[in-house]
């Protein structure tokens, strides 16, 4: 700013505006990808990632239907913790890594290969209560 007698005073003010964008994240629930995803059939996957046969309900002892089939995509490695496995021997199968399980032969401890499928297939007769299998973190002895 300068002033001379009989002259005009000119004042220049420069203002700089800075815009700051702040993004805040509200603490919430941790999003965890479940290891097994149902892709076909009437089986189920619960919020803990446990997979069950159709109609599985240990309280009512409901049975899975004849001719039932399901498939699960394996998203990442996790060992299988068998909580219940009551399926007809030699005729109804849970297939993991191309190995069929039925009767008293269970997939407990198996680690389904990533990008493979877990499949359930029941024949036309003798329906039973089915299965519930939960994921368990891999330990040092688990083979992937």
Biotite code that builds the C-alpha atoms (Angstrom):
import biotite.structure as struc

atoms = struc.array([
    struc.Atom([0.000, 0.000, 0.000], chain_id="A", res_id=1, res_name="UNK", atom_name="CA", element="C"),
    struc.Atom([1.373, 3.403, -0.946], chain_id="A", res_id=2, res_name="UNK", atom_name="CA", element="C"),
    struc.Atom([-0.061, 6.898, -0.469], chain_id="A", res_id=3, res_name="UNK", atom_name="CA", element="C"),
    struc.Atom([0.945, 10.116, -2.265], chain_id="A", res_id=4, res_name="UNK", atom_name="CA", element="C"),
    struc.Atom([-0.765, 13.477, -1.537], chain_id="A", res_id=5, res_name="UNK", atom_name="CA", element="C"),
    struc.Atom([-3.629, 13.968, -3.989], chain_id="A", res_id=6, res_name="UNK", atom_name="CA", element="C"),
    struc.Atom([-3.423, 10.411, -5.267], chain_id="A", res_id=7, res_name="UNK", atom_name="CA", element="C"),
    struc.Atom([-5.549, 7.337, -4.930], chain_id="A", res_id=8, res_name="UNK", atom_name="CA", element="C"),
    struc.Atom([-4.637, 4.615, -2.471], chain_id="A", res_id=9, res_name="UNK", atom_name="CA", element="C"),
    struc.Atom([-4.759, 1.127, -3.822], chain_id="A", res_id=10, res_name="UNK", atom_name="CA", element="C"),
    struc.Atom([-4.675, -1.860, -1.556], chain_id="A", res_id=11, res_name="UNK", atom_name="CA", element="C"),
    struc.Atom([-4.414, -5.394, -2.891], chain_id="A", res_id=12, res_name="UNK", atom_name="CA", element="C"),
    struc.Atom([-5.237, -8.278, -0.696], chain_id="A", res_id=13, res_name="UNK", atom_name="CA", element="C"),
    struc.Atom([-4.662, -11.804, -1.840], chain_id="A", res_id=14, res_name="UNK", atom_name="CA", element="C"),
    struc.Atom([-6.527, -14.528, -0.100], chain_id="A", res_id=15, res_name="UNK", atom_name="CA", element="C"),
    struc.Atom([-5.659, -18.159, -0.619], chain_id="A", res_id=16, res_name="UNK", atom_name="CA", element="C"),
    struc.Atom([-8.255, -20.739, 0.218], chain_id="A", res_id=17, res_name="UNK", atom_name="CA", element="C"),
    struc.Atom([-7.109, -24.264, 0.878], chain_id="A", res_id=18, res_name="UNK", atom_name="CA", element="C"),
    struc.Atom([-9.695, -26.988, 0.871], chain_id="A", res_id=19, res_name="UNK", atom_name="CA", element="C"),
    struc.Atom([-8.917, -29.942, 3.049], chain_id="A", res_id=20, res_name="UNK", atom_name="CA", element="C"),
    struc.Atom([-11.006, -33.052, 2.591], chain_id="A", res_id=21, res_name="UNK", atom_name="CA", element="C"),
    struc.Atom([-11.140, -35.218, 5.635], chain_id="A", res_id=22, res_name="UNK", atom_name="CA", element="C"),
    struc.Atom([-12.404, -38.752, 5.451], chain_id="A", res_id=23, res_name="UNK", atom_name="CA", element="C"),
    struc.Atom([-13.129, -40.466, 8.698], chain_id="A", res_id=24, res_name="UNK", atom_name="CA", element="C"),
    struc.Atom([-13.872, -44.095, 9.199], chain_id="A", res_id=25, res_name="UNK", atom_name="CA", element="C"),
    struc.Atom([-16.307, -45.035, 11.871], chain_id="A", res_id=26, res_name="UNK", atom_name="CA", element="C"),
    struc.Atom([-15.103, -48.039, 13.816], chain_id="A", res_id=27, res_name="UNK", atom_name="CA", element="C"),
    struc.Atom([-17.309, -50.979, 12.936], chain_id="A", res_id=28, res_name="UNK", atom_name="CA", element="C"),
    struc.Atom([-17.258, -54.666, 12.511], chain_id="A", res_id=29, res_name="UNK", atom_name="CA", element="C"),
    struc.Atom([-14.317, -56.408, 10.973], chain_id="A", res_id=30, res_name="UNK", atom_name="CA", element="C"),
    struc.Atom([-15.140, -57.754, 7.541], chain_id="A", res_id=31, res_name="UNK", atom_name="CA", element="C"),
    struc.Atom([-13.820, -61.277, 7.212], chain_id="A", res_id=32, res_name="UNK", atom_name="CA", element="C"),
    struc.Atom([-14.083, -63.294, 4.043], chain_id="A", res_id=33, res_name="UNK", atom_name="CA", element="C"),
    struc.Atom([-15.451, -66.737, 4.825], chain_id="A", res_id=34, res_name="UNK", atom_name="CA", element="C"),
    struc.Atom([-13.410, -69.623, 3.390], chain_id="A", res_id=35, res_name="UNK", atom_name="CA", element="C"),
    struc.Atom([-16.364, -71.423, 1.771], chain_id="A", res_id=36, res_name="UNK", atom_name="CA", element="C"),
    struc.Atom([-19.136, -69.870, -0.315], chain_id="A", res_id=37, res_name="UNK", atom_name="CA", element="C"),
    struc.Atom([-22.364, -71.663, -1.287], chain_id="A", res_id=38, res_name="UNK", atom_name="CA", element="C"),
    struc.Atom([-22.748, -71.476, -5.069], chain_id="A", res_id=39, res_name="UNK", atom_name="CA", element="C"),
    struc.Atom([-25.564, -73.961, -5.687], chain_id="A", res_id=40, res_name="UNK", atom_name="CA", element="C"),
    struc.Atom([-28.106, -76.092, -3.863], chain_id="A", res_id=41, res_name="UNK", atom_name="CA", element="C"),
    struc.Atom([-29.996, -75.778, -0.591], chain_id="A", res_id=42, res_name="UNK", atom_name="CA", element="C"),
    struc.Atom([-27.119, -76.262, 1.834], chain_id="A", res_id=43, res_name="UNK", atom_name="CA", element="C"),
    struc.Atom([-26.173, -73.293, 4.014], chain_id="A", res_id=44, res_name="UNK", atom_name="CA", element="C"),
    struc.Atom([-23.235, -71.262, 5.318], chain_id="A", res_id=45, res_name="UNK", atom_name="CA", element="C"),
    struc.Atom([-23.760, -69.562, 8.684], chain_id="A", res_id=46, res_name="UNK", atom_name="CA", element="C"),
    struc.Atom([-22.166, -66.323, 9.927], chain_id="A", res_id=47, res_name="UNK", atom_name="CA", element="C"),
    struc.Atom([-19.250, -68.274, 11.455], chain_id="A", res_id=48, res_name="UNK", atom_name="CA", element="C"),
    struc.Atom([-18.539, -69.859, 8.072], chain_id="A", res_id=49, res_name="UNK", atom_name="CA", element="C"),
    struc.Atom([-19.861, -73.297, 9.044], chain_id="A", res_id=50, res_name="UNK", atom_name="CA", element="C"),
    struc.Atom([-21.379, -75.276, 6.179], chain_id="A", res_id=51, res_name="UNK", atom_name="CA", element="C"),
    struc.Atom([-24.415, -77.512, 6.665], chain_id="A", res_id=52, res_name="UNK", atom_name="CA", element="C"),
    struc.Atom([-26.403, -79.980, 4.626], chain_id="A", res_id=53, res_name="UNK", atom_name="CA", element="C"),
    struc.Atom([-29.953, -79.075, 3.540], chain_id="A", res_id=54, res_name="UNK", atom_name="CA", element="C"),
    struc.Atom([-32.441, -78.876, 6.445], chain_id="A", res_id=55, res_name="UNK", atom_name="CA", element="C"),
    struc.Atom([-29.668, -79.338, 9.031], chain_id="A", res_id=56, res_name="UNK", atom_name="CA", element="C"),
    struc.Atom([-31.083, -78.714, 12.500], chain_id="A", res_id=57, res_name="UNK", atom_name="CA", element="C"),
    struc.Atom([-29.658, -80.678, 15.442], chain_id="A", res_id=58, res_name="UNK", atom_name="CA", element="C"),
    struc.Atom([-32.610, -79.743, 17.664], chain_id="A", res_id=59, res_name="UNK", atom_name="CA", element="C"),
    struc.Atom([-35.421, -80.982, 15.415], chain_id="A", res_id=60, res_name="UNK", atom_name="CA", element="C"),
    struc.Atom([-33.356, -83.814, 13.899], chain_id="A", res_id=61, res_name="UNK", atom_name="CA", element="C"),
    struc.Atom([-34.676, -82.873, 10.452], chain_id="A", res_id=62, res_name="UNK", atom_name="CA", element="C"),
    struc.Atom([-33.238, -84.888, 7.577], chain_id="A", res_id=63, res_name="UNK", atom_name="CA", element="C"),
    struc.Atom([-31.770, -83.803, 4.265], chain_id="A", res_id=64, res_name="UNK", atom_name="CA", element="C"),
    struc.Atom([-33.944, -84.528, 1.222], chain_id="A", res_id=65, res_name="UNK", atom_name="CA", element="C"),
    struc.Atom([-33.326, -87.316, -1.279], chain_id="A", res_id=66, res_name="UNK", atom_name="CA", element="C"),
    struc.Atom([-31.527, -86.224, -4.463], chain_id="A", res_id=67, res_name="UNK", atom_name="CA", element="C"),
    struc.Atom([-30.081, -83.157, -2.749], chain_id="A", res_id=68, res_name="UNK", atom_name="CA", element="C"),
    struc.Atom([-26.944, -81.595, -4.173], chain_id="A", res_id=69, res_name="UNK", atom_name="CA", element="C"),
    struc.Atom([-24.872, -78.566, -3.184], chain_id="A", res_id=70, res_name="UNK", atom_name="CA", element="C"),
    struc.Atom([-21.581, -76.965, -4.126], chain_id="A", res_id=71, res_name="UNK", atom_name="CA", element="C"),
    struc.Atom([-19.327, -74.559, -2.257], chain_id="A", res_id=72, res_name="UNK", atom_name="CA", element="C"),
    struc.Atom([-16.452, -72.585, -3.764], chain_id="A", res_id=73, res_name="UNK", atom_name="CA", element="C"),
    struc.Atom([-13.274, -72.655, -1.685], chain_id="A", res_id=74, res_name="UNK", atom_name="CA", element="C"),
    struc.Atom([-12.071, -69.040, -1.339], chain_id="A", res_id=75, res_name="UNK", atom_name="CA", element="C"),
    struc.Atom([-9.008, -69.585, 0.868], chain_id="A", res_id=76, res_name="UNK", atom_name="CA", element="C"),
    struc.Atom([-7.436, -72.415, 2.879], chain_id="A", res_id=77, res_name="UNK", atom_name="CA", element="C"),
    struc.Atom([-9.008, -73.427, 6.155], chain_id="A", res_id=78, res_name="UNK", atom_name="CA", element="C"),
    struc.Atom([-9.042, -76.781, 7.916], chain_id="A", res_id=79, res_name="UNK", atom_name="CA", element="C"),
    struc.Atom([-12.367, -78.615, 8.294], chain_id="A", res_id=80, res_name="UNK", atom_name="CA", element="C"),
    struc.Atom([-13.630, -79.023, 11.855], chain_id="A", res_id=81, res_name="UNK", atom_name="CA", element="C"),
    struc.Atom([-16.399, -81.638, 11.729], chain_id="A", res_id=82, res_name="UNK", atom_name="CA", element="C"),
    struc.Atom([-19.020, -80.833, 14.379], chain_id="A", res_id=83, res_name="UNK", atom_name="CA", element="C"),
    struc.Atom([-21.585, -83.357, 13.117], chain_id="A", res_id=84, res_name="UNK", atom_name="CA", element="C"),
    struc.Atom([-21.508, -85.889, 10.288], chain_id="A", res_id=85, res_name="UNK", atom_name="CA", element="C"),
    struc.Atom([-24.450, -88.256, 9.959], chain_id="A", res_id=86, res_name="UNK", atom_name="CA", element="C"),
    struc.Atom([-24.828, -89.276, 6.310], chain_id="A", res_id=87, res_name="UNK", atom_name="CA", element="C"),
    struc.Atom([-25.748, -92.551, 4.639], chain_id="A", res_id=88, res_name="UNK", atom_name="CA", element="C"),
    struc.Atom([-22.700, -94.780, 4.208], chain_id="A", res_id=89, res_name="UNK", atom_name="CA", element="C"),
    struc.Atom([-21.664, -95.548, 0.595], chain_id="A", res_id=90, res_name="UNK", atom_name="CA", element="C"),
    struc.Atom([-24.557, -93.587, -0.979], chain_id="A", res_id=91, res_name="UNK", atom_name="CA", element="C"),
    struc.Atom([-24.509, -89.964, 0.222], chain_id="A", res_id=92, res_name="UNK", atom_name="CA", element="C"),
    struc.Atom([-21.207, -88.100, -0.063], chain_id="A", res_id=93, res_name="UNK", atom_name="CA", element="C"),
    struc.Atom([-19.377, -84.935, 0.818], chain_id="A", res_id=94, res_name="UNK", atom_name="CA", element="C"),
    struc.Atom([-16.571, -84.590, -1.728], chain_id="A", res_id=95, res_name="UNK", atom_name="CA", element="C"),
    struc.Atom([-13.436, -82.662, -0.744], chain_id="A", res_id=96, res_name="UNK", atom_name="CA", element="C"),
    struc.Atom([-10.294, -82.541, -2.898], chain_id="A", res_id=97, res_name="UNK", atom_name="CA", element="C"),
    struc.Atom([-11.844, -85.286, -5.079], chain_id="A", res_id=98, res_name="UNK", atom_name="CA", element="C"),
    struc.Atom([-12.154, -87.601, -2.057], chain_id="A", res_id=99, res_name="UNK", atom_name="CA", element="C"),
    struc.Atom([-15.642, -88.841, -1.091], chain_id="A", res_id=100, res_name="UNK", atom_name="CA", element="C"),
    struc.Atom([-16.668, -88.979, 2.575], chain_id="A", res_id=101, res_name="UNK", atom_name="CA", element="C"),
    struc.Atom([-19.706, -90.860, 3.911], chain_id="A", res_id=102, res_name="UNK", atom_name="CA", element="C"),
    struc.Atom([-20.810, -92.893, 6.925], chain_id="A", res_id=103, res_name="UNK", atom_name="CA", element="C"),
    struc.Atom([-18.141, -92.762, 9.641], chain_id="A", res_id=104, res_name="UNK", atom_name="CA", element="C"),
    struc.Atom([-15.422, -91.521, 7.255], chain_id="A", res_id=105, res_name="UNK", atom_name="CA", element="C"),
    struc.Atom([-15.384, -87.735, 7.751], chain_id="A", res_id=106, res_name="UNK", atom_name="CA", element="C"),
    struc.Atom([-13.290, -84.913, 6.285], chain_id="A", res_id=107, res_name="UNK", atom_name="CA", element="C"),
    struc.Atom([-12.159, -83.775, 9.757], chain_id="A", res_id=108, res_name="UNK", atom_name="CA", element="C"),
    struc.Atom([-8.840, -81.928, 9.439], chain_id="A", res_id=109, res_name="UNK", atom_name="CA", element="C"),
    struc.Atom([-8.908, -81.838, 5.647], chain_id="A", res_id=110, res_name="UNK", atom_name="CA", element="C"),
    struc.Atom([-7.892, -78.572, 3.990], chain_id="A", res_id=111, res_name="UNK", atom_name="CA", element="C"),
    struc.Atom([-9.884, -78.018, 0.793], chain_id="A", res_id=112, res_name="UNK", atom_name="CA", element="C"),
    struc.Atom([-7.701, -76.687, -2.008], chain_id="A", res_id=113, res_name="UNK", atom_name="CA", element="C"),
    struc.Atom([-8.178, -73.002, -2.803], chain_id="A", res_id=114, res_name="UNK", atom_name="CA", element="C"),
    struc.Atom([-10.244, -72.426, -5.976], chain_id="A", res_id=115, res_name="UNK", atom_name="CA", element="C"),
    struc.Atom([-11.693, -75.952, -5.762], chain_id="A", res_id=116, res_name="UNK", atom_name="CA", element="C"),
    struc.Atom([-15.226, -77.034, -4.834], chain_id="A", res_id=117, res_name="UNK", atom_name="CA", element="C"),
    struc.Atom([-16.717, -78.872, -1.873], chain_id="A", res_id=118, res_name="UNK", atom_name="CA", element="C"),
    struc.Atom([-19.685, -80.897, -3.126], chain_id="A", res_id=119, res_name="UNK", atom_name="CA", element="C"),
    struc.Atom([-22.612, -82.633, -1.444], chain_id="A", res_id=120, res_name="UNK", atom_name="CA", element="C"),
    struc.Atom([-24.553, -85.389, -3.229], chain_id="A", res_id=121, res_name="UNK", atom_name="CA", element="C"),
    struc.Atom([-27.361, -87.523, -1.783], chain_id="A", res_id=122, res_name="UNK", atom_name="CA", element="C"),
    struc.Atom([-29.017, -90.456, -3.532], chain_id="A", res_id=123, res_name="UNK", atom_name="CA", element="C"),
    struc.Atom([-32.724, -91.294, -3.783], chain_id="A", res_id=124, res_name="UNK", atom_name="CA", element="C"),
    struc.Atom([-33.272, -93.001, -0.389], chain_id="A", res_id=125, res_name="UNK", atom_name="CA", element="C"),
    struc.Atom([-32.316, -93.145, 3.300], chain_id="A", res_id=126, res_name="UNK", atom_name="CA", element="C"),
    struc.Atom([-32.187, -89.533, 4.417], chain_id="A", res_id=127, res_name="UNK", atom_name="CA", element="C"),
    struc.Atom([-30.284, -88.718, 7.616], chain_id="A", res_id=128, res_name="UNK", atom_name="CA", element="C"),
    struc.Atom([-29.595, -85.588, 9.716], chain_id="A", res_id=129, res_name="UNK", atom_name="CA", element="C"),
    struc.Atom([-26.581, -84.517, 7.669], chain_id="A", res_id=130, res_name="UNK", atom_name="CA", element="C"),
    struc.Atom([-23.502, -82.525, 8.503], chain_id="A", res_id=131, res_name="UNK", atom_name="CA", element="C"),
    struc.Atom([-22.131, -79.376, 10.055], chain_id="A", res_id=132, res_name="UNK", atom_name="CA", element="C"),
    struc.Atom([-18.514, -78.526, 9.314], chain_id="A", res_id=133, res_name="UNK", atom_name="CA", element="C"),
    struc.Atom([-16.791, -75.358, 10.499], chain_id="A", res_id=134, res_name="UNK", atom_name="CA", element="C"),
    struc.Atom([-13.592, -73.675, 9.342], chain_id="A", res_id=135, res_name="UNK", atom_name="CA", element="C"),
    struc.Atom([-10.612, -73.675, 11.645], chain_id="A", res_id=136, res_name="UNK", atom_name="CA", element="C"),
    struc.Atom([-7.428, -71.637, 11.190], chain_id="A", res_id=137, res_name="UNK", atom_name="CA", element="C"),
    struc.Atom([-4.542, -73.583, 9.748], chain_id="A", res_id=138, res_name="UNK", atom_name="CA", element="C"),
    struc.Atom([-2.035, -74.950, 12.243], chain_id="A", res_id=139, res_name="UNK", atom_name="CA", element="C"),
    struc.Atom([1.596, -75.936, 11.717], chain_id="A", res_id=140, res_name="UNK", atom_name="CA", element="C"),
    struc.Atom([0.629, -79.567, 10.959], chain_id="A", res_id=141, res_name="UNK", atom_name="CA", element="C"),
    struc.Atom([-2.082, -78.764, 8.393], chain_id="A", res_id=142, res_name="UNK", atom_name="CA", element="C"),
    struc.Atom([-1.216, -79.494, 4.792], chain_id="A", res_id=143, res_name="UNK", atom_name="CA", element="C"),
    struc.Atom([-2.453, -77.078, 2.167], chain_id="A", res_id=144, res_name="UNK", atom_name="CA", element="C"),
])
